Structures are given as structure tokens and as C-alpha cells.
Amino acid sequence: AEPLLSYTIATAEPNATVAPVHNRMPVLLAAPEQWNLWLDQKAGADALAALLRPAANDLLEDIPVTRDLLKIKEPGPEVLEAMA
């Protein structure tokens, strides 16, 4: 049989940056040693479970955007500009 190609987005409790807008956030493996552990087929369940935690509060930045973003069919670089 052919392998099933799929993906999963693991979520965790939100950190202080995300909490004001949502009750969960994607797990982010920000450091190369985390990537290596996650991909290690010999890693134990406890070691992997320890990676499933909120990102550090200083890793992300919240940037307000206009609700008009939802109406843009083909957004360009202008959507990356913070609202004044």
C-alpha cells in the first residue's frame, strides 16, 4: 500500500501573547534541538510530550490588522504592515 501523506497541527494552551485572542495556539518548535528530538524515531513519549507546550512569550509579536483583510482575495505585502 502507498503511504498516507498527512499532517497534524499540535496545539497547546496559549502563551501571554496569544491568550487575549484565542484559547489555544499551535505548538512551535523554535530551536534546532527541538526539531532533532521531534524527528528522532527513538525518542520516548515523555521527551516528545515535553515539547507540547506554549511558545515563550517573547517569541511572537501581536500586530493588529484591519478586518478588511478578510475581504482581500489576493493579499499582497501590504497586509504585513501594522495598523497605525
C-alpha positions as CSV (number, residue, x, y, z in Angstrom):
1,A,0.0,0.0,0.0
2,E,1.1,3.6,-0.6
3,P,1.9,5.6,2.5
4,L,-0.7,8.1,3.7
5,L,0.7,11.6,3.4
6,S,-0.8,13.9,6.1
7,Y,0.0,16.4,8.7
8,T,-1.2,17.5,12.2
9,I,-1.1,20.8,13.9
10,A,-0.5,20.2,17.6
11,T,-1.9,22.8,19.9
12,A,-1.3,23.9,23.5
13,E,-2.6,26.4,26.0
14,P,-1.9,29.9,24.7
15,N,1.0,31.9,26.0
16,A,0.6,35.5,27.3
17,T,0.8,37.0,23.7
18,V,-1.9,34.7,22.2
19,A,-4.3,34.3,25.2
20,P,-6.1,37.7,24.6
21,V,-7.2,36.5,21.2
22,H,-7.6,32.7,21.5
23,N,-7.8,29.8,23.9
24,R,-5.1,27.7,22.3
25,M,-2.1,28.1,20.0
26,P,0.0,25.9,17.7
27,V,3.0,24.3,19.3
28,L,6.1,25.9,17.9
29,L,9.4,24.0,17.8
30,A,11.7,27.1,17.7
31,A,15.1,25.6,18.4
32,P,17.0,23.2,16.3
33,E,17.5,20.8,19.2
34,Q,13.7,20.6,19.4
35,W,13.5,19.7,15.7
36,N,16.0,16.9,16.1
37,L,14.2,15.5,19.1
38,W,10.8,15.6,17.4
39,L,12.2,13.8,14.3
40,D,14.1,11.2,16.4
41,Q,12.3,7.9,15.9
42,K,13.9,6.6,19.1
43,A,12.7,9.5,21.3
44,G,10.5,8.5,24.2
45,A,6.9,9.6,24.6
46,D,7.8,11.6,27.7
47,A,10.5,13.6,25.9
48,L,8.2,14.3,23.0
49,A,5.3,15.3,25.3
50,A,7.6,17.8,27.0
51,L,7.8,19.7,23.6
52,L,4.0,20.2,23.5
53,R,3.9,23.4,25.4
54,P,3.2,27.1,24.6
55,A,5.9,29.1,23.0
56,A,7.9,31.6,25.0
57,N,6.1,34.9,25.5
58,D,8.8,36.8,23.7
59,L,8.8,34.6,20.6
60,L,5.7,36.1,19.0
61,E,4.5,39.6,18.3
62,D,0.9,40.6,18.0
63,I,0.2,43.0,15.2
64,P,-3.3,44.4,14.8
65,V,-4.7,44.1,11.2
66,T,-7.8,45.5,9.6
67,R,-10.9,43.3,9.3
68,D,-10.9,44.3,5.6
69,L,-8.2,41.6,5.3
70,L,-11.0,39.1,5.2
71,K,-12.3,40.7,2.0
72,I,-9.0,40.7,0.1
73,K,-9.0,37.8,-2.4
74,E,-5.3,38.1,-3.3
75,P,-3.4,39.7,-0.4
76,G,-0.1,41.3,-1.1
77,P,2.7,42.6,1.1
78,E,0.5,45.4,2.3
79,V,-1.2,43.1,4.7
80,L,2.0,42.7,6.7
81,E,2.0,46.4,7.6
82,A,0.8,47.1,11.1
83,M,-2.3,49.3,11.5
84,A,-1.4,52.8,12.7
